[in-house]
Amino acid sequence: DVICGAAARTNWHVASTGSDITGSGTLASPLSSIQTAINAATVGDTVSVAAGTYVENINFNGKIISVIGADKETTIIDGNQNGSVVLFENNETNATLLKQFTIRNGSGTQISGSGSKLGGGLFIYNAAPTISDLIIENNQADKGGGFMTFNGDSPIFKNLLIQNNDGYGGGSAIVIKSNNTQVENALIINNGWNSSSGGGVINIQTSGVVKNITLANNNGRPLYTPYHGPTFLMMNSIIDYPENGGEPSYLEAQWSDAHYTFINCQIKGGMTLANFYDDPDYELTLVTENIYTFDPVFADTANGDYTLADTSPCISAGASSVTVGGTTYTAPTTDLAGNARPSPASTMPDMGAYENSNGVASYSGDN
């Protein structure tokens, strides 16, 4: 699209005080809507969005661009219960970036052949963008209240707070249905309290890699697989749930062989074959290493603080890297708050989304 009076540029500015009618997209003359800036942008451009609340539902329309907010706390896209807040559906790649926003008040997208609304906050369909530094909250959908991936290959999600979302048919926070979905440094709390608990907080249907996430105080099963056979790896993560409303994970893998790996994780109640349905027609493989069932000891959950207390046994209980099937997976080098991981350097990383500064080195035996 062409903005009248606008010269060709690579950085398009948006502000709540701008105008789509008289604005040209410069810092001095910004546009007023993110979608107008996306429409005007071309490959490699950046859309810079000033702090404010933008009531709209945006679609990247296949563009390989970056849309970056001023600050995730103060730059808000409100979907007004009018569909998914953000939609990727045209083969966007990892080079397409969405960063530093609060995504709220979405209601999902209905696709052809489905009677369900999918992906309340974000719906990633036939696409694989990079999603970073978001607060995804107060969204709802039939499946994937926070977000849902569907088809596509290797979408990337990192540095996320996912809270207070609902998925009425499963995945109150997340549905993973794109191959090799990657999630790291995510705090996932307070989801599913107004929706069915049966479909899980994270609903896993295809392959995924999850590193350094914290799941806590959600309603229902933290992890759930319905009728699929994924290859799934989780490392350096914490799975906790409340006694009232929470349940153990249940992974009902069917239809094909399934492979689950959990390494260096704190999982309330543990992770054993009792957490699985073993389809006699297919092979189920469960690999667990260094699974702990202790209290993670968060700093102050009553006030929403899920960092690790100085007495937490999750400090330095993670792994710097793990190798599974010839592939090496490494821990993130920073945590959800941007702090260096591990901390101090040359120690072992912590479990969960946040790194405590009191890390210790690994023990290598008597000298």
Salt bridges, closest charged atoms under 4 A:
ASP78 OD2 - ARG104 NE 3.30
GLU184 OE1 - LYS211 NZ 3.78
GLU243 OE2 - LYS268 NZ 2.73
GLU247 OE1 - ARG221 NH2 3.57
GLU355 OE1 - ARG341 NH1 2.66
